[in-house]
Each structure stands twice: as structure tokens, then as C-alpha cells.
Amino acid sequence: MANGMGNITWWGFSPATNLVTAHVKEHESGAAVNILVVGAGDLRHILKTLAESWRFPTGKISIYVVENSVEVLARHMLMLSLAVEPSAIMGLAEKTELYLEIFGNSLMRHKTQEYVKEKVHQLIKFVTDSDLIEKNVSIINITALKVRERDALEVVFKFWKDCKTDSFSISKLWESRLRRYLGMRYDSRHNVYDWDYSMKLCERGASVINKMEYKQWRERGVAFEAREADYVEPNRTLASCSTVRKESGSARVWTYCGDIVTGPFVAHGIECEDNALLKLQNRAHVKTATDVSQFNVMSMFYELAHGRRYSLEADGSEDDANRSTTPTKDRNGTGDVTESSTAGKRDVQSRHGSEVCFLPLDAAEKIPHKSQYEKLFDVVYLSNSMVHKLTPDFSRVFADNAHVTIETTKFLLDVSACQGEEYLQRVTAMAKQAGCEPTTVCDPLQDAFAHFSYAAP
């Protein structure tokens, strides 16, 4: 596999964004919003949208998800279950660490592995009993999935539970990917890492990613280390099943087919509402992408649970290194917010009845021909890996004046500036054929998204 991006998207290549912001500004307040997310690869946009839903006067938010692999759907179910764990069961800091570890590390702590194994038992029950998932994690809706997809999910979950190291040695698989991708450059790979970091990542606006954390991820696949601990257990949620040819015939094996070039930092680690985390000192960032990711994920989880902002508050020192993370006062000014102020499952599940609906793998081709989805979606998001699904037929699911967001190739490091321009020209032409017009001027080297508005014929 010579492509550094791989053939399965474990994390997206754009920062998390609230998908309803533009829609709410232009439409009636308090109305329900239906969102279609195609090929995002992770939950970053979904979590940010749900977490910040209290900031906007919307009704019920229903997010429909289409992916091209069942392994990605399995990760979505695990991460969403983790995101809505009540504070009585798991603290905010622990939840953040677990999320980032599962999200972007090839290796994880034994404690994290035990958590995944524990959740697997619950997830297997969920895919075999829809009533059970409704009672326990009502935000997840898998009723649209086909029987074969549920069976495939069960296979994936059971593999996660299998702890035989020889069945998925991700360190060896990572090295094998590197060797195939770099070829003759493998022995000088650290110079390649330096070049990609300085001439690509930083030039594209991701300089907050620290060179050492980026190079460590390129070498080992470990992006987020929150504490001094042993990261030795393979992250089996990053495994995908592939068919390989052997002398005796073909066989199904679990392997790693994801990104080995850009990294998981872009999703949560390069933009932040608190500018202090992006502060420069002597032309170098004071904080790292890991610090920014921890704050952003913790903020999302806090807002999911409480419907209030979370921010860094100074503890009496102007030095950012001495700042502590504490919740701000609630928006009504009623006083300080504490974790103990929320009992049980008072989270996004109970606000507006929001839900995340997983659709079949072939949904992008099928839903335009189903009446229940006709003109349903107010907001549509397409990743750069699945933008080819945008066709004139596909636009049948767009509501009048639907807002369409398309991910650019800005953070695909193997894509040159010229190729990025060509990509934008092609997707703009595709969008126009589907009845969409650009709402902003997009620069593929500066903007992570291209925005369009659908005008019904």
C-alpha cells in the first residue's frame, strides 16, 4: 500500500466544526435539524455539533452517518458510548484520556484495553437487541442497519475482545506500512518526517503540532501520551479486515490500513476557542497539539453533559504553564459549575432527543431513491474520501437551501498545491451539477472546507 493515507479513514483530515452554525443563522430558530455526514471517519463534527447545540436555538438534532466500512461504524459506537458515559461513572479527565488514546494511538495502556473489552460485551448486546440500546444509550440509533452489517459489527467487537498479541501486532504492521510507503527512503525516514512537518504541516497552518510529537507518531503510531505510563497494548479498534492471497488460496487477516502521514492531531488539536492555548513565545508554540486536543475534547464532553461552556481559568499566575482547567460559570450566571452538579445521565441524550443514526454502507446510493429521505437533510457534510457520492441524484435528499460542506485536501500531505486546486475545481463542478452554488471563496491551501448552498430546481 503505497498511499500514505491508506484505504480506511480512522480520523478525518480537517478540524472539528459545528455543522449547524451556518444553518441556524439563516433559518427559523427552534426548528428540528437533520444532518447527513458522509465519510467523516470519526465523530469530531458530530460531537462538536451536539456539544454546542445548547448555544443555538434549535429543536431536535438528528445526525445520519454513512461510512464505507463496518470497522469505522464499530469505532463510532464505542466512542459515542464513551462520550455519554455519566460523570458518576467516569470523570471528565479520565474520559478525555481514554477517548484520545483510543482515537489516535496505535498502542494504549492496559487500563484502556480493559475498558474497551468491558464495553465490547455491552456493544455486542446492542447490535443484537435494539431495545437494549434504546434503554442504555438512546442517542445511538442502528435500526437502519441491515442484518449482515449487524453481524459484521459483532465480528469486529469480538475481535476487539481477543487479546492474542500475535493476531494483531500493530507495531510490526506499522513498520511494514512505513517500509512499503517510503521504499528506498526508509533508512532516511527521519529526514522525511522533518520535511513533511516543516514544509507541509506547518505551511498549511498546523504549526501547533510539536515536531517531536509528530515524529513520534510517524515512527510508532502513538500520538497522545497524557501521563508517564506504558503504552504497550495494541489498539485493536484500528484493525480492519482484509483479504490476502496465499499459496493455499485467499485468507482474511486483520491489518492496519490507515493513515501514516498526517496523523490524528488535526481533528482536535490545531484550532481552539481559547487563544491562550495557541500562544506563541519566541516564535514557537507554548502548547502542543496534545494540550489543545485535551482541552477541546474535555470541553466537548463537558458541554455534552452540562450544556455550559468549559474554559481554562487563570489560577493567579500569568504563566500559561500554571493555569488550571476549571469550569466557568453557567450562562445564566447562577454560579460555579461542578461535576457533582449533574446526577446520572443528564447529558445530550436528554436534551431535544438528539440522536445519531447509522445508515447502511451503501446508503449514499440507496437513500436518494427512498421517499423517507427526500428533501430531508438541512445540512450535508462530505469528506474528501467520499465526495464522489455527490451526484445530481444524491441531491434529492437535500432540503431547500440546504447547507453543503465539502472537506478539502488541505491536510492531505501527499496532495500537492496543484492537485488541491484541481480537486477543488472538480468538486465545485460536481456540486454545481447537483444544484449547489458556492457561498464562500475557498482557497484549498488555506481552507479546510468548501461551503455550498443547495437551490432546488
Backbone hydrogen bonds, N-H to C=O, Kabsch-Sander energy under -0.5 kcal/mol:
donor,donor_aa,acceptor,acceptor_aa,energy
6,G,3,N,-1.0
7,N,257,C,-1.7
8,I,257,C,-1.1
10,W,8,I,-0.8
16,A,267,A,-2.3
19,L,17,T,-0.7
21,T,18,N,-0.8
24,V,20,V,-2.8
25,K,21,T,-1.5
26,E,22,A,-0.8
26,E,23,H,-0.8
27,H,23,H,-1.0
30,G,57,P,-6.1
31,A,28,E,-1.0
33,V,60,K,-2.6
35,I,33,V,-0.5
35,I,62,S,-3.0
36,L,379,V,-2.6
37,V,35,I,-0.5
37,V,64,Y,-3.2
38,V,36,L,-0.6
38,V,381,Y,-3.0
39,G,37,V,-0.6
39,G,66,V,-3.3
47,L,43,L,-3.4
48,K,44,R,-2.0
49,T,45,H,-2.3
50,L,46,I,-2.5
51,A,47,L,-2.9
52,E,48,K,-2.0
53,S,50,L,-1.2
55,R,52,E,-1.6
56,F,53,S,-1.1
58,T,56,F,-2.3
59,G,31,A,-2.4
62,S,33,V,-2.6
62,S,60,K,-0.6
63,I,61,I,-0.5
63,I,355,E,-2.7
64,Y,35,I,-3.5
64,Y,62,S,-0.5
65,V,357,C,-3.0
66,V,37,V,-2.6
73,L,69,S,-1.3
74,A,70,V,-2.1
75,R,71,E,-1.8
76,H,72,V,-2.3
77,M,73,L,-2.2
78,L,74,A,-2.0
79,M,75,R,-3.0
80,L,76,H,-2.6
81,S,77,M,-2.0
82,L,78,L,-2.1
83,A,79,M,-2.4
84,V,80,L,-1.4
85,E,82,L,-1.6
89,I,86,P,-1.8
90,M,86,P,-1.9
95,K,91,G,-2.3
96,T,92,L,-2.2
97,E,93,A,-2.3
98,L,94,E,-2.5
99,Y,95,K,-2.4
100,L,96,T,-2.4
101,E,97,E,-2.2
102,I,98,L,-2.5
103,F,99,Y,-2.8
104,G,100,L,-2.5
105,N,101,E,-1.6
106,S,221,G,-2.3
108,M,233,E,-2.9
113,Q,109,R,-2.1
114,E,110,H,-2.3
115,Y,111,K,-1.7
116,V,112,T,-2.3
117,K,113,Q,-2.4
118,E,114,E,-2.1
119,K,115,Y,-2.5
120,V,116,V,-2.0
121,H,117,K,-1.1
122,Q,118,E,-0.8
123,L,119,K,-2.7
124,I,120,V,-2.7
125,K,121,H,-1.3
126,F,122,Q,-1.9
127,V,123,L,-2.1
128,T,124,I,-0.8
129,D,125,K,-1.1
129,D,126,F,-0.6
132,L,129,D,-0.5
133,I,129,D,-1.3
134,E,130,S,-1.7
135,K,131,D,-1.6
136,N,132,L,-1.9
137,V,133,I,-2.3
140,I,137,V,-2.0
141,N,356,V,-2.5
145,L,142,I,-1.4
150,R,146,K,-2.1
151,D,147,V,-2.5
152,A,148,R,-1.9
153,L,149,E,-2.1
154,E,150,R,-2.1
155,V,151,D,-1.8
156,V,152,A,-2.1
157,F,153,L,-2.7
158,K,154,E,-2.3
159,F,155,V,-1.8
160,W,156,V,-2.0
161,K,157,F,-1.3
162,D,158,K,-0.9
162,D,159,F,-0.7
163,C,161,K,-0.6
165,T,163,C,-0.7
167,S,164,K,-1.5
168,F,165,T,-0.9
170,I,168,F,-1.3
173,L,169,S,-2.1
174,W,170,I,-2.8
175,E,171,S,-2.0
176,S,172,K,-2.3
177,R,173,L,-2.3
178,L,174,W,-2.4
179,R,175,E,-2.5
180,R,176,S,-2.2
181,Y,177,R,-2.6
182,L,178,L,-3.0
183,G,179,R,-2.1
185,R,182,L,-2.3
186,Y,183,G,-1.7
188,S,185,R,-1.0
189,R,186,Y,-1.8
191,N,188,S,-1.0
192,V,188,S,-1.2
193,Y,189,R,-2.6
194,D,190,H,-2.1
195,W,191,N,-2.3
196,D,192,V,-2.8
197,Y,193,Y,-2.4
198,S,194,D,-2.9
199,M,195,W,-2.7
200,K,195,W,-0.5
200,K,196,D,-0.9
201,L,196,D,-2.6
202,C,197,Y,-2.6
204,R,200,K,-1.4
204,R,201,L,-0.6
205,G,202,C,-1.6
206,A,201,L,-2.1
209,I,206,A,-1.6
214,Y,210,N,-2.4
215,K,211,K,-2.7
216,Q,212,M,-2.3
217,W,213,E,-1.8
218,R,214,Y,-2.5
219,E,215,K,-2.0
220,R,216,Q,-2.8
221,G,216,Q,-0.6
221,G,217,W,-2.1
222,V,216,Q,-0.6
223,A,221,G,-0.7
225,E,223,A,-0.6
226,A,224,F,-0.5
229,A,227,R,-1.1
231,Y,229,A,-0.7
232,V,108,M,-0.9
232,V,230,D,-1.0
233,E,108,M,-2.4
235,N,106,S,-2.9
236,R,234,P,-1.3
238,L,235,N,-1.6
239,A,236,R,-1.5
240,S,255,T,-2.6
242,S,253,V,-3.1
244,V,242,S,-0.5
244,V,251,A,-3.0
246,K,249,G,-2.7
249,G,246,K,-1.8
251,A,244,V,-2.6
253,V,242,S,-3.0
253,V,251,A,-0.5
255,T,240,S,-2.7
255,T,253,V,-0.5
257,C,255,T,-0.6
260,I,4,G,-2.7
266,V,263,G,-0.6
268,H,264,P,-0.6
269,G,265,F,-2.6
270,I,266,V,-0.5
275,N,273,E,-0.9
277,L,274,D,-1.7
278,L,275,N,-1.4
279,K,276,A,-1.1
281,Q,284,A,-3.2
284,A,281,Q,-1.0
286,V,279,K,-2.3
292,V,288,T,-2.2
293,S,289,A,-2.7
294,Q,290,T,-2.5
295,F,291,D,-2.1
296,N,292,V,-2.8
297,V,293,S,-2.7
298,M,294,Q,-2.3
299,S,295,F,-2.5
300,M,296,N,-2.2
301,F,297,V,-2.5
302,Y,298,M,-2.4
303,E,299,S,-2.7
304,L,300,M,-2.5
305,A,301,F,-1.8
306,H,302,Y,-2.5
307,G,303,E,-2.0
311,S,326,T,-0.7
313,E,311,S,-0.5
313,E,324,S,-1.4
320,D,318,E,-0.5
322,N,319,D,-2.0
323,R,320,D,-1.8
324,S,313,E,-1.1
326,T,311,S,-0.9
326,T,324,S,-0.7
328,T,309,R,-0.8
330,D,335,G,-1.5
333,G,330,D,-2.0
337,V,328,T,-0.6
341,S,338,T,-1.5
342,T,339,E,-1.3
343,A,341,S,-0.6
346,R,344,G,-0.7
347,D,345,K,-1.6
350,S,347,D,-1.7
351,R,348,V,-0.8
352,H,350,S,-0.6
354,S,348,V,-0.6
354,S,351,R,-1.5
355,E,61,I,-1.8
356,V,139,I,-3.9
357,C,63,I,-3.2
357,C,355,E,-0.5
358,F,141,N,-2.6
358,F,356,V,-0.6
359,L,65,V,-2.8
359,L,357,C,-0.5
363,A,360,P,-1.8
365,E,362,D,-1.0
366,K,362,D,-1.5
367,I,363,A,-3.0
369,H,366,K,-1.7
370,K,367,I,-1.8
373,Y,370,K,-1.6
374,E,371,S,-1.1
375,K,396,R,-2.7
376,L,373,Y,-1.8
377,F,397,V,-2.6
378,D,34,N,-1.9
378,D,376,L,-0.5
379,V,34,N,-1.7
380,V,403,H,-2.7
381,Y,36,L,-3.0
382,L,405,T,-2.5
383,S,38,V,-2.2
386,M,383,S,-0.9
389,K,386,M,-1.7
390,L,387,V,-2.1
391,T,389,K,-1.1
395,S,391,T,-1.3
396,R,393,D,-1.9
397,V,394,F,-1.8
398,F,395,S,-1.6
399,A,377,F,-2.9
401,N,454,Y,-1.2
402,A,399,A,-1.8
403,H,378,D,-2.6
404,V,402,A,-0.6
404,V,452,F,-2.7
405,T,380,V,-3.1
405,T,403,H,-0.5
406,I,450,A,-2.7
407,E,382,L,-2.5
408,T,448,A,-2.4
411,F,13,F,-0.6
412,L,409,T,-1.9
413,L,411,F,-1.1
415,V,412,L,-2.1
416,S,414,D,-0.6
420,G,416,S,-2.4
421,E,417,A,-2.0
422,E,418,C,-2.3
423,Y,419,Q,-2.6
424,L,420,G,-2.2
425,Q,421,E,-2.3
426,R,422,E,-2.3
427,V,423,Y,-2.8
428,T,424,L,-2.2
429,A,425,Q,-1.9
430,M,426,R,-2.4
431,A,427,V,-2.6
432,K,428,T,-2.2
433,Q,429,A,-2.1
434,A,430,M,-1.4
435,G,432,K,-1.6
436,C,431,A,-2.9
437,E,453,S,-2.4
439,T,451,H,-2.1
440,T,451,H,-0.8
442,C,440,T,-0.6
446,Q,443,D,-1.4
447,D,443,D,-3.5
450,A,406,I,-2.8
452,F,404,V,-2.7
453,S,437,E,-2.5
454,Y,402,A,-2.7
455,A,435,G,-2.4
456,A,454,Y,-0.6
